[in-house]
C-alpha cells in the first residue's frame, strides 16, 4: 500500500469538513474522489499536501507517518500536486516553470549555487534534462520558450501537470484536471493521466466532477458527501450505488 488515510477528520470551527474518512491506495493506481461542492474532496487533498493538519487521524505514505510533516517537505517526499486554479508564473516561459518543479531536488549548497560551482552545474544539467524529458513526454516542444501569459488555457493546464512531473513524484494529486477544458481537451487530459500511470508508474489521486473522465481513467472511486464516505469501489459500482445516486449523481449518471 503506497498511501493510507486512517480515520481522517478535520474541523473548521463547528463544521466537520471531513468526518472519519479512511482509504488506501495501491502503487500504480488511479484513485478518484468525487462528490458535490463542499463534500470534503479538496480538504482531503489539502491534508495530504499538508496545507491543513487533520484534527484527528493519520496520513501514511510509503509506510511513514507524514501527518506532521511541514508543507515545504512534501514534494521532496515524492508527493506532487496540481490545483484547480492554475498556479504558474505567467511572466516566465514554459521551460522556466518546469525547472521550478525540479527545485526540490537541488543538492548543491546555497554557496555553490551563488558562485556556480561544479555541484551546482551538475544540478542545473540534471534539471534541464528532466524538464526536456517532461516537455517531450507531454508534447510541449513548440511551447518550450513561450511565456505562460500568452498560452491558451488548455496548454497551461498541461504545463502545470508537467511542472508537477518535474518533481519526480511517486504520488500525484490532480485537483480537477478537466476544469475549464473543452470535451476534446478533457479527452486528451485523460490520455495523459493514463500514460502517467502506465508509462511512468506514478500513482494518481484525482478530484474530478467530469464523470466521463472518471470512468475513463480511474481504477477505483470514492464518493463523499458532507465529509463522509458514501461508497468506495469501481467507477460503475460507485455510480450505481443507491446512496450515491440519491445524494448527487442522479439517475442519468448511473446508466
N, C-alpha and C positions, 0 to 999 in steps of 0.2 A: 504494500500500500504506500503510494507516494505521499498522499496528503490525507489528513483526517481532521475533521472538526468534531469536537466532543462536547455536546450539551452547551452550545454557544447561546448566550443571552446577552443583550445589551439594552440598557435603559437610557432614555433621554428625558430627564425629569420624571414624570409619572407615566411616560409612554414606554412600553416594552417593544422596541422596534424589531428585535429578533428574540424568539422565545423558545429556548431549549432545543436548538437545531443541531442534529448530528448527521454526518455523512462521511463517506470515504471515497477516495478516487485512486484508481489503479494507474500505474505507469502506462503512458501511451493512449489514454482515454480522452474523449471529448465529452465533457460533462456540462450540461446546460441548466441554468437556473431560470425559471420562468415564473410569471405572476404579474398581477396588476401593479400599477404605481402604488408605492407605499407598502409593498409586500415584504420588503426587507432584503431584496436581492443585492442592491448596491451597498447596503450596510454590511452585508457579509463580505463583499469584495473589500470594503474599507477596513474590515477587521483582518482579513488575510494579508493585505498590503500594509497593515499596521498603522493606518491613519486613525482608526478607532481601536480602543482597547476593550475587550469583552468585559462586561460586568461579572460574568461567570463563564466557566467552560475553558477549553484548551484548544490550541491550534498546533497540530503536529505535522511537520514537513520533513520527509526523509528520515523519520524516526526521532527527530529532535523537536522538543517543545519550543516553539517560536512565539508564544503568547506575549512575552515581554520584550521581544527583540525591537530595537528602535527602528523607525521607518527608513532611515538612511542606510541601514544594513540589509534591507530586504533584497535588493537587486543582486548584491554580492552572494546571497544565499542561493540564488537561482530562481527567483520569482520575479516576473516582469508583468507590466500591466499597461493596457491602453485605456482611454477614457471616452465616455460618450461624447463629450465636447472636446474636440481635438486640442491637444496641448503641445503645439510645436512652436519653434522660434520662426516667426513669419519673415523676418528680415535676414534669415540665414538660408543657405542652399540646402537641397536635399542631402547632399553628402555631409555637410556640416552637422545637420540634425542627426544623421545616423552615427556620426563619430561621437556625438554626445552620449549615445547609448553605450558606447564602449568604455565610458569613463570609469565605470565600477570595476573594471579590470586593470586599472593603472597599477603598475608595480613599482615604478621609479619613484624616488623620493621627490619632495617638492623642490629641493635644491637641484637635483638632477634635471628636473623639468625646466627650471628657471634658466639654467645655463646650457640646456640641451646636451647633456652627457650621453654616452653610448646607451645606457639603460633606457633613457627617455626616447632615444631614436628607435630602439627595438620596440618599445611600446607603440610608438607612432606608426611604424611599419606594420605591426600586427593588427592595429586598429584599422588602418586603411585597408588591409587585406580583408578583414572581416566585413567592413562596410561595403566593399566592392562585391564580396560574395553575396551579401544580402540584396544589393542592387540587382545583381544578375538573377537571383532566385525569384524576386518579385517583378522582374521585367521593368525596372525603373531607369534603365540606361539613358533614355532620351531626356530624363528629367534631372540627371545627376547634378548639374551645375545651375539648375533653375532655383530662383527664390521661392520659398513656400508661399509667399503672398500672391504670387501670380499663377498658382496652380489650381485646377478645378478641385472641388470638394472631394470627389471620389479618389483622386490621386493623393490628396492629403491624408485620407484615411489609410491608404496603403503605406504611405511614408511613416505614419505613426506606428503601424504594425511592424514596419522594418526597423524602426528605432528600438522597439521592444525586443526584436530578434537579435539585435546587435549586443544586447546584454548577455546573450547565450543562456537563455533560461531553460530550466527543466520543467517549470510550471508557468504557463502563460494565461493571464487573466484578461479576457476580452469583454469590455463593458459596452454592450450594444453595438457590435461591429457593423451592423447594417443600418444604423441610424443615419438618416439623411441621404441614403443611397437609393438609386432607382432600381427597378427589377433586374436589369442586366448587371449592374454593378454589384448588387447583392449576390447574384449567382456566381460572379467571379470571386467575390469575397469567400463564398463557400468553398470554391476550389482551392483558394489559398489556405484556408483552415484545414482542409483535408490533406494538402501537401505538407503543411507544418506537422501534422500528426504522423503521416505515413513516411515522408521523406526525411524529416528532421528528428522524428521520435519525441517530439515535445508534447507534453500533456497540457490539455486546454480546459479551463473553466470559462464558461461563456454566459453572460447575462444577455438575454435576447427576447424581443417581442415578436419578431417575424417567425411564425411557426413553420413556414416552408423551409427557412434556413435551419431551424432546429431539427426538423425531420431529415434534412439533407446530411448534416454533419455529426449529429450527436449519437453517442453510444448509449448514454443514459441521461435522464432528465429528472430534475427535482422541482416540483411545483410548490410555491409558497403563497400564503395569504395571511395578512395581518401578522407576519413574523413567524408563523407556524408552518410546518411541513404538512402539505395535503397529500402528496403522493410522490413516490420515487420508483423509477423503472425505465423501461424503454420508451422512446417517444410515443409509440402507439399506446402502450399501457397507461401512460400518464394522461394523454389527451382524451382517452376514453374513460378515465376514472370518473365515476359519478360525482364525487365531491369536487373534482376539478372542473367538470362541465358546469355544475351548478354555480361554482364560485366566480368563474371569469372567462371561460373559453367560449361556451355556447355550443349548441348542437351542431352548427355548421363546421366547426373545427374538429369535431370528433369523427367526422366521416372518413 
